């Protein structure tokens, strides 16, 4: 596996600014485009962010050439090229978006800089040496390789951020393992649950997101290099060497498909879109819980800003922005699908549009994950208020119906009796817990004194002692299982 010096990550670069001053662009082909056309078609503004993947891909390629074609790429020449490529990587690491490019795209820039650097080191020979690097490849399979490497790197980063949010949720769940909390359906009081159970629901959502990100990385882990422009190469290359050097799991089976396939990019953006949908749902809960009307959590100044004119206010800005930014990622998925649907076999310049959708999706999602992790770590449950709301809205009425079922009534008969109980209690403004046995028997004679015990919130929560339920024993077991998975994820990532 090729390791580069420590530098900015794939998503750090994705979040970096696009180039503004393109300077005097050069081309590998010597084309004389009108400046307006050149400015429109040049991708260096944004694809410079692939330079670390481009350098890795070129190192893998030159190592393969030295092994498979030593008569064209002697081992000593390959070593010179590799060292120059590594130096270029360090050089761009330092310059980043202040870089004034030589080429119209990242591949052109790296190659032109390589040739210049080698000529400085080996006057009269270096330029020719650098020109040999592109033997048996095309920018078509080169860019496909770079983007696949970037997607693999980005997916790993996103997984790490998802794991951090899961850890924060589990920490909060452990802080209040038996605190009761209102459960809602249709945003109406439904049944009491444990707060930890509610948080674990998001841990489960994120677990599915981890699986999707892992599958997206696996989809990207197919080496296209060696496909050349579209038909393969006439040279007897050894693609398995390149795949091993670059950490790809397999080699593409069809050269035409390999240079035009961006399904893996759709997979990653789709995983980002669904992850963002989950984060938006969580953000919506935070907004509701923090409102005065719900009053279930306190807002920390670590993630909630004050109003510019109302000193009493603090706003859940992080959560609100997450809801808004979800649409941005959804839009990138639609844009990418629209781009791909009209590209004839094989490569078309349309595919240049894949990168900005990828870069912004990953950067947006990672930003949301990090911000919501801060919000979660600083979240403070208002325990008494949560318990009060958990008992509101006649939330344990189903437990009364279940009580009658255990006394031999069909559930629908029990449901009808309890519905009349609730309607009467609502009309009189009496909570279920304040009813007497005589009140209950007005609606069915099967009610006994122990029926009043069934409507207690703690009893209601504890009664749901089935796998996946909200009973304390089940939630404790689920917490343990989730923490064990988390440790496995972290050890795998390490």
Buried (B, 14 or more C-beta within 10 A) or exposed (E): EBEBEEBBBBBBBBBBEEBEEBEEBBBBEEEEBEEEEBEEEBBBBBBBBBBBBBBBBBBBBBBBBBBBBEEEBBEEBBEBBBBBBBBBBEEBBEEBBEBEBBBBBBBBBBBBBBBBBBBEBBEEEBBEBBBBBBBBBBBBBBBBBBBBBBBBBBBBBBBBBBBBBBBBBBBBBEBBBEBBBBBBEEEEBBBBBBBBBBBBBBBBBBBEBBEBBBBBBBBBBBBBBBBBBBEBBEBEBBBBBBBBBBBBEEBBEEBBBBBBBBEBBBBBBBBBBBBBBBBBBBBBBBBBBBEEEBBBBBBBEEBBEBEEEEEEEBBBBBBBBBBEBBEBBBBBBEBBBEBBEEBEEBBEEBBBBBBBBBBBBBBBBBBBBBBBBBBBBBBEBBBEBBBBBBBEBBBBBBBBBBBBBEBEBEEEBBBBBBBEBBEBBEEEEEBBEEBEEEBBEBBBEBBEEEBBEBBBBBBBBBBBEEEEBBBBEBBBEBBEEBBEBBEEBEEEEE
